[in-house]
């Protein structure tokens, strides 16, 4: 607990600082420029032997440092906007109108999803519209290169190292390959799943299928505590599941509001 009277010895603090640079004592050395990426890949591949297959590690060795990924990671300024500004920038009015039309056109699909997972159409359509404009813009960055770059990058190396191991597993399963392309942080499909979420919540089949992606998104929300029939606005029980989808407060509130408008509440 911060502010407690107990302090760790100086050598423990120093060792913890070293671990913070690499994620763990034996981890491949992270970096903040492209210069060390090729060395990092070799180090990571050596560490991963026995945990990842030779074929998936060969795919990793074919990746390139993604400057597009780093640029996107450093430039997420829209999450600092007010809710009204954020909705205007992301086309909130269009998401609602298009979402309502898709809800009506795919009534049977959304009814089956709600019956199975307890998630109504509104928040699913809000996420779909917000993430890819209902499948119009799914990204054009090499997925393995994006995830590997962020695992190497010191800013969130530990988090994306887990994502990279998941991506390598997906390579073995034939879900991802060396040519897969998606968003700048390694998200794929209509609702932009990171590799670990594909493993944990994907319901099978390609997430480039809107039906598979929407079912998987509902499964994600259910896995994060969604309760059928409960509200999902801030302060209501299901808002925590929306918070699990994205850490940005303005994004969470936007999804809740757009979902409510799409559902006509």
N, C-alpha and C positions, 0 to 999 in steps of 0.2 A: 504494500500500500504506500502510495506517495505521501511523504510527510511523516512516516513512522520514525521512531528513534533508532531503529536497527539499520546499520549500514554494512554493506558487503566489504570485505577486505579489498585493498587497492588492486591486488593481483587478480582477484575475481572480476572486478570491474574492467580491468585492462583486457582480460581474456574474453569477456563478453563483448567488448568493443571489437575485437578481432573477429569474433563469430558474426557480428553484425555486418561486417564487410563481405563475408562469403556465404552466410546462411548457416554453415557449420564448419568445424575445424578442417575437414578434409574436402570441402566443396571446391569446385572449379572457381577460379578467381573471376569475380564480376568486373565489369568495366563500364565506362560512360562514353566511350567512343568506339568506332569501328575497328580501331587498331588491334585490340586484343581478342576479337571475336573468333578468329580461326583457331587460335591457341585454346580458347575456352571450349570450343566444340570438341577438340581432341581430349582435353582434360575431362569434360563431362562424359564423353563416350567411354573413357576408361572407367570412370566411377560407376557408370550405368550398366556395365557388363554384368549379366546375371539377373538384372532387373528389367532390362529391355532387350529385345531380340536383335540379332545382327542385322536383319533386314530393316528394322525401324531405325537403328543407329546409322545405317548407310543412308537412309533418307535424311536424317539429321545432318550428316556430313555434307549433304548437297545443298543445304540452306545458305542463304546470304544475309548479311546484316541489312535490316530493313530500315532505311532512313525515313520512309513514309510512316512506319510504326512509331518511331521515336518522335517525329514531328507531331503526330496525332496525340501521343501520350503527353507531350509537354504543352499542348495547345487546347486543353479542354475548358475553354473560358466560358462556354455557355452555361455550365453548371453553377456559375457565380451570378447569373442573372436573377432578377425577381421572377416570380411565377408568371406574371403577365408577359414579361419580356421573353421568357423561355417559351411559352406557348406560341407567341407570335413568331419567334424565330423558327420553331419546329413545325409550324403550320397546324396548330391545334384545331382551328375551325374545319380545315380540310379533313383532318383525321376523324373528327366526329361525323361529318357528313358521309364520307366514304365508309367509315365503320358501320354506320347505320344501314347503308345499302348492302354491304357484305353480310351483315347479320341477317337481313331478310333473305338474301340470295342463298345463304348456306344455313338455313334454319335447322335442318336435320342434323348437320354436323355439330352445330353448337349445342343442340339439345342433347346429343349423345355425350358430348364432352362434359356438360353440366351434370348429367346423370351419373357419369363415372367418377368425376373428380370434385363435383360440387362447386365448380368455378363458372360463373355466368359469362356471357359473351363480352360484356363491356370491357373489363380489364384486359382480356386476351386481345381484343381488337385494338385497344389503346397501345398495348405493348407492340403488337405487330406493326401498327402505323408509325409509332415512334421509332422503332428500331430500323425498319427498312422501307417505309412508305408502302406497306403491304406487299413487300417482295420486289419492289421496283429497284431498290439500291441495296444490294447485299455485300458490296465491296469487291475490290479487285486486287487485294494484297495476298501474296502467297502465305497460306495459313501457317505452315511449319516454320517458315522464316520469321513470321511475326512473333509467334510464341517463343521460338528460340532466342530471338533478339531481346525480348522482354525478360526471359530467364537469365540471360547474360547481363542485362542492364542492372545496375546496382539499386535503382530506385525501389523496385518491387521484386527482387530476384527470387526470394523464397516462395512467394505466391505463384509466380509464373513458372518456377521449376516444377511445382506440382502440376500445373497446367501442361507443361511439356511432357512429363511422364504420361499423363493421360492421353496426350496427342500421339505419343509413340504407341501406346496400347491401341488406339483407334487406327493407326496405320496397320498394325498386325491384324486387326479385324476387318480391314478393307473399307472402313468408313472414311478415312482420310488417306491421301496419297501425296506424293511429292508435288503434284500439280494443283492440289486443292487451293481455291482462292476464296477469300472472304473479307471481313472487315479488318481494320488496322491492328486490333489487339488480338486477332486470332479467332474472332467469333465467326460462326458459320450459320447458314440457313436463314429462313424467313424471320425468325425471332432472335437470331444472333446468340447462339449458345457457345460458350467457351468449352474447350475439350472436356474438362472435368465434369461439367454439367451434362454434356452428351452422355458420358459414361454413367452418371448417377441418375439422370432423369429422362434420357432419351427413351422413347417407347418402341424404337425399332424403325428401320427404314430411313431414307434420306431426309434430312431437315430442309432440303430444297423442295420437298413436298409441303405445301401449306398445311394440309391436314395433319401430317406427322409432327410438324413444328408446333401447331396449336395444341395438340394432345400432349406433347412433351412439355410445353410451357405450363399447361394446367397441372401436369404431374409435378413440375417444379414447385408451383405455388402450394399444391397440396402437401408436398414434402416439407414445406416451410411453415406448416401449421394452418393452412387454409381450412376453414370450417364452412360447410354448406349452409347458406342462409344468413350468415353473419355479415355485418357491414364491412366495407373496406376503405372507408374514409379515415383520415388521421384521427387517432384516438379510438377507432373501432377495431374489433378483434383481428380482422384479416389484413389490416394495414401492415402488420409486421411481415406478412408474406411478401407484400410488394416491396418492403424495405430490403428483403433478402435478394430481390432481383437486381437492384441497383443501389449503390451506397449514397448517391447524391440526393439530398433532401428535395431539391426542386424537381428532380425527375420523378421521385416517388409521389409527390403531391400532384404532379401533372398527370401521371397514370391514373391516380384515384379520381381526379376530376373529369378527365376525358372519358374514363370508363363509365362513370356515373351519367354523363351526358349521352353517351352512346346507348346506354340501357334505358334512357328516358326518365331517369329518376330526378 
